[in-house]
């Protein structure tokens, strides 16, 4: 049904046909998450890490209305430099595809495309979540809704520290989404290894995590799995230090009357400035770590 909207890279198609592990990657981090050329360098290095572990990377994006499952190097370069590349979540697919536009897939969007292609594991930096003050604004990321219903395991470094981490974990629990923390007793807070929230399910063995993914699939249980990987200790920004920065960015956001979809880009930009760029470097290192862990898990499924 939806196959006619997909262009699957021959390398990815061959891997899927032969049962070789494939790992999906998002493109929002390329088009909207990092400056050029750091975005291209990071994307290609992530793919190389995945290949070294015996899996095939499939960076996903939309070019001219075609959903690309496995961007080429030239297409990654295009996504990194093109103007007017839209962020694509579930609601945006019909517009971007029908109007033959360019789109960078978010976590939710990448989950959808990966599932269409039959890819079981997706590596990203972080997921969206429940925003601070969501009790009044109802601002909850579409990523959480997608985790409720799309059968893809998402490997990340937790949720952004700018979000309500406790509220996000409660939402995931209510939604029946398994949340696994790799090798730590606390759920990670993206730039920081600790968030103050205990890991409900800690697993240290990649093979056991792969078994869990396979068992959930065989049981026919709908929805995704969240696999949270703490940033390497030598790359983290301590939670206490980061929280001071976030509180300042939040105050500035409120003072300037920034609302809606503009909030997250503003906060992330201010966090980068206030940490003098260290948040960007931490972001890159944690993505590399996620790619390493995620590809090792994928190979075991």
C-alpha positions in Angstrom: 0.0 0.0 0.0 2.6 2.6 1.1 5.5 1.0 -0.7 4.9 3.3 -3.7 5.9 6.3 -1.6 9.3 4.8 -0.6 12.7 4.8 -2.3 14.8 2.2 -0.5 18.5 2.5 -1.0 19.8 -0.7 -2.7 22.2 -1.5 0.2 19.4 -1.2 2.7 17.0 -3.3 0.5 19.6 -6.0 0.2 20.1 -6.1 3.9 16.4 -6.3 4.6 16.0 -9.1 2.1 18.9 -11.1 3.6 18.0 -10.5 7.2 21.0 -8.3 7.9 20.5 -5.8 10.8 19.4 -2.3 9.6 19.4 0.7 11.9 17.3 3.8 11.0 18.5 7.3 11.6 16.7 10.6 11.6 17.4 13.6 9.4 16.1 16.5 11.6 19.4 16.5 13.3 21.0 17.1 9.9 18.7 19.8 8.6 17.7 21.5 11.9 19.9 20.2 14.8 23.5 21.1 13.9 25.3 23.8 11.9 27.0 23.0 8.6 29.4 21.2 8.1 29.3 19.6 11.5 25.9 18.1 10.7 27.3 16.2 7.7 30.4 15.1 9.5 28.3 13.7 12.4 25.8 12.0 10.1 28.5 10.2 8.2 30.4 9.2 11.3 27.3 7.8 12.9 26.7 5.6 9.8 30.3 4.4 9.9 30.0 3.4 13.6 26.9 1.3 12.7 28.7 -0.4 9.8 31.7 -1.3 12.0 29.3 -3.2 14.2 27.9 -5.3 11.3 24.7 -3.4 10.7 23.6 -1.3 7.7 22.6 2.4 8.4 19.5 3.9 6.9 19.2 7.6 7.3 15.7 8.6 6.5 14.5 11.9 4.9 12.1 13.2 2.2 13.3 14.7 -1.0 10.9 16.0 -3.6 8.0 14.1 -1.9 9.8 10.8 -2.0 10.5 9.0 1.4 14.1 8.0 1.2 15.1 5.0 3.3 18.9 5.2 3.3 20.1 8.6 2.1 23.2 8.7 -0.1 26.2 10.9 0.8 25.0 13.4 -1.8 21.5 13.4 -0.4 22.8 13.9 3.2 24.8 16.9 1.9 21.6 18.2 0.2 19.6 17.8 3.4 22.3 19.6 5.3 22.3 22.7 3.1 18.9 22.9 1.4 16.6 25.7 2.3 12.9 25.3 3.3 13.3 21.7 4.5 10.3 21.1 6.7 10.2 19.1 9.9 8.0 16.0 9.3 6.0 14.2 12.0 2.9 12.1 11.4 0.6 15.0 10.6 3.1 16.4 8.0 3.6 13.4 5.8 0.5 13.9 3.5 1.4 17.5 2.8 5.1 17.0 2.2 4.6 13.9 0.1 1.6 15.1 -2.0 3.2 18.5 -2.7 6.6 16.9 -3.5 8.4 19.0 -0.8 11.6 18.3 1.1 11.3 17.1 4.7 13.5 16.1 7.6 11.9 13.4 9.7 11.6 13.9 13.4 11.7 11.0 15.9 8.0 10.3 15.3 8.4 10.7 11.5 11.4 8.4 11.4 9.6 5.8 13.4 6.8 5.8 10.9 9.0 5.5 7.8 11.2 2.9 9.5 8.2 0.8 10.3 7.0 1.1 6.7 10.3 -0.2 5.5 10.4 -3.1 8.1 13.3 -1.6 10.2 13.1 -2.5 13.8 15.7 -0.3 15.5 16.1 3.4 15.3 19.0 5.5 16.8 18.6 9.1 17.6 19.9 11.7 20.1 16.9 12.1 22.3 13.1 12.0 22.1 10.6 14.8 22.8 8.4 14.5 25.8 6.1 16.3 28.2 6.9 20.0 28.4 7.3 21.8 31.6 3.9 23.4 32.4 2.0 20.9 30.1 -0.8 20.8 32.7 -1.8 24.2 31.3 -0.4 24.2 27.8 -1.1 20.5 26.9 2.3 20.6 25.1 3.3 17.0 24.7 5.6 15.8 22.0 4.2 13.7 19.1 7.1 11.3 19.8 5.3 9.9 22.8 2.2 9.3 20.8 4.2 7.5 18.2 5.8 5.3 20.8 2.4 4.2 21.9 1.5 2.7 18.5 4.5 2.2 16.2 6.5 -1.0 16.5 10.1 0.4 16.5 12.7 0.3 19.3 14.1 3.8 19.8 17.7 4.1 21.1 18.4 7.5 22.6 20.1 9.3 25.5 16.8 10.0 27.3 14.7 13.1 27.0 15.9 16.7 26.7 16.7 18.3 30.1 14.5 21.2 29.1 11.5 18.9 29.4 9.5 17.5 32.3 11.4 14.2 32.7 9.2 12.8 35.4 6.0 13.7 33.5 7.4 12.0 30.4 8.2 8.8 32.2 4.7 8.8 33.7 3.2 9.3 30.3 5.2 6.4 28.8 4.2 4.2 31.7 0.5 5.0 31.2 1.0 4.3 27.4 2.5 0.8 28.1 5.8 1.7 26.5 8.7 -0.4 27.9 11.5 1.9 29.1 15.0 0.3 29.4 18.0 2.1 30.8 21.3 0.6 29.6 23.9 0.1 32.3 22.7 2.7 34.9 20.4 2.9 37.9 19.0 6.3 36.9 17.2 7.3 33.7 19.5 9.7 31.8 18.8 13.4 31.1 20.4 13.7 27.6 23.5 15.9 28.5 23.7 14.3 31.9 24.0 10.7 33.1 21.6 11.2 36.0 18.2 12.8 36.1 17.1 12.0 39.7 14.6 9.5 38.4 15.3 5.8 39.0 15.6 3.4 36.1 12.5 1.2 36.2 14.2 -1.5 34.1 18.0 -1.6 34.0 19.6 -4.0 31.4 23.3 -4.3 30.8 23.5 -7.0 28.2 22.8 -6.1 24.6 21.7 -9.6 23.8 19.1 -9.6 26.5 17.7 -6.3 25.1 17.6 -7.9 21.7 15.7 -10.8 23.2 13.2 -8.4 24.8 12.5 -6.7 21.5 12.1 -10.0 19.7 9.8 -11.3 22.4 7.5 -8.3 22.4 7.2 -8.6 18.6 6.4 -12.3 18.8 3.7 -11.6 21.5 2.0 -9.2 19.1 2.2 -6.3 21.6 1.7 -3.0 19.8 3.9 0.1 20.2 7.6 1.0 20.5 10.3 0.4 23.1 12.5 3.2 24.5 16.1 2.3 25.2 17.9 5.0 27.1 21.7 5.1 27.0 23.5 7.5 29.4 26.1 9.8 27.8 29.7 8.6 28.4 30.9 9.9 31.8 33.8 12.0 30.4 31.4 13.8 28.0 28.5 14.7 30.3 27.4 18.1 31.7 26.3 17.5 35.3 22.6 17.8 35.8 22.9 20.5 38.5 25.0 22.7 36.2 22.7 22.1 33.2 19.5 22.8 35.3 20.8 26.3 36.1 21.3 27.0 32.4 17.9 25.6 31.5 16.1 27.7 34.2 17.8 30.8 32.7 16.8 29.9 29.2 13.2 29.2 30.3 13.0 32.6 32.0 14.3 34.3 28.8 11.7 32.3 26.8 8.9 33.5 28.9 10.1 37.1 29.0 10.3 37.2 25.2 6.8 35.7 24.8 8.0 32.7 22.8 5.4 30.0 22.4 4.4 26.9 20.5 6.9 25.2 18.1 9.4 28.1 18.6 10.1 27.1 22.2 12.3 24.1 21.7 14.6 25.7 19.0 14.9 28.8 21.2 15.8 26.9 24.3 18.3 24.6 22.6 20.0 27.6 21.0 20.2 29.5 24.3 21.6 26.3 26.1 24.3 26.1 23.4 25.2 29.7 23.9 25.1 29.6 27.7 27.3 26.5 27.8 29.7 28.1 25.3 29.2 25.3 22.8 29.8 22.4 25.2 26.2 21.2 24.8 26.7 20.7 21.0 29.9 18.6 21.6 28.1 16.6 24.2 25.2 16.1 21.8 27.6 14.7 19.1 29.3 12.3 21.5 26.1 10.9 22.9 24.8 10.3 19.4 28.0 8.3 18.6 27.4 6.3 21.8 23.8 5.6 20.9 24.8 4.5 17.4 27.3 2.0 18.9 24.8 0.6 21.4 21.9 0.6 19.0 23.7 -1.2 16.2 25.0 -3.9 18.6 21.4 -4.5 19.8 20.1 -4.6 16.2 22.6 -7.2 15.2 21.4 -9.4 18.0 17.7 -9.4 17.1 
